[in-house]
Amino acid sequence: CTVFIFPIKVTDVLTNEDEVYNEEYLSQLRKIFKVAQNFEIKFFFLPQIDESILQNPDLTIKSMKHTARRLKKFENINGFVIPQEDSFKNEKVRQEFISELSEKHEHYKFVDLV
């Protein structure tokens, strides 16, 4: 089995409206992971956080939670890489990230790239 770190740019998931996400982008991701299911390929998502939203980790958490919800049926998604940005070095933020994304995805694993 091959494992890939798959970067997802947080601002590609977000839109200019609160609680509204880029469903077209997420639909494209679904197509990718549907094809990948035919191979022995597993994925960890790595949130890519733009400088413009670095100070608001809640946006990253919400967008990745929505991404997880939209891609929940794919067994080839193993989980998430915990972001390495400074705001995610705060233990409370890290635990919120893990807790929120684990909520309906108990099988997800969370890894650090160190």
N, C-alpha and C positions, 0 to 999 in steps of 0.2 A: 504494500500500500504506500502510495506517495502522499505526503502532506505538504500543502502549500499555505503560505501566509498570503491572504487575499486582502489588499488594501481597499478600504471603502472611505472615500472622502466624505466627511460629515456634511459639508455644504452641498454635496450632490444629492443627499437625501432630504435636506431641509428645503423649505420654500420661504418666501417672504411673509407667509402667514403662520401664526401660532397654531400648533397642532395639525398642520396640513403638510403632508410629505409628498415628495416627488414620486408618485406611483409609476410613472413611465420608466424612470430609472430603475425602480425596484422590479418592475416587470422584465426589464432586460437582464437583471441579475438572475431572476428565476429561470430564464432561458439558459443562461450559462450553467447553472447548477443542475438543471434537468439533464443537459447533455453530459455533464461530468459524472452523473450517477451511473452512466454506462461503463465507467472505468473505475479502477481502484484508486480514486483520488479523494482525499479528505482535505478540508479547509478549516483554517482559523481566520476569522476576520480581524483585520488591524484597522481601527479607526484612524483616519488621517485628519488631523484637526488644523484648520486654517487659523492663522494668527488672529483674524478678526473675531474668533469666538473662543480663544484660549482661556479667557477669564471667566467663561460661563460653562463649566463642565456639565451642567444640567442639560444643555442643548445636545451635547455629545451623547449623554445617557439616553435621552428621549429618542434621538434619531436612531441609535443602535438598537434600542428596545423595539422600535417600530420595524426596523429592518429584520430583526429576529422573528417578529410576529409574521411578517410577510414571507419569510423563507423557512418557516417552522417545519414544513413537511419533508425537507431534504435531510436525509440521514447522513449525507456526506459532509455536513457542516458540524465540526467538532466543538466550536465555541469561539472565543474571542481572545485576542491578545490585549492585555491591559495597557491602555495608552501610557506612553513614557513621559508625556508632558508634565511639567511641575505640578499642575493642579491635581493630577492623579497620583502624586506621591503622598498626598494627604490621605491617611488611612480611612477616614470617614468617607471621602469621595470614592476611594477604591472599593470599599465595602458596599457603597450605594450602587456603584456600577455593577458589581457582581450580583448583588441582591436583586436589582431591577431586571437584569437580563436572565437571571436564573428562574424568575418567577413562574413562568410556564414552560421552561426549558431546563428541567433538572439535569438532563444529560450533558449540558454544555460544560466544557472545561474552560478554565481561565488561566492563561499563562503569561509570564513576564519574559520579555526578550532582554536578557541581560548579558 
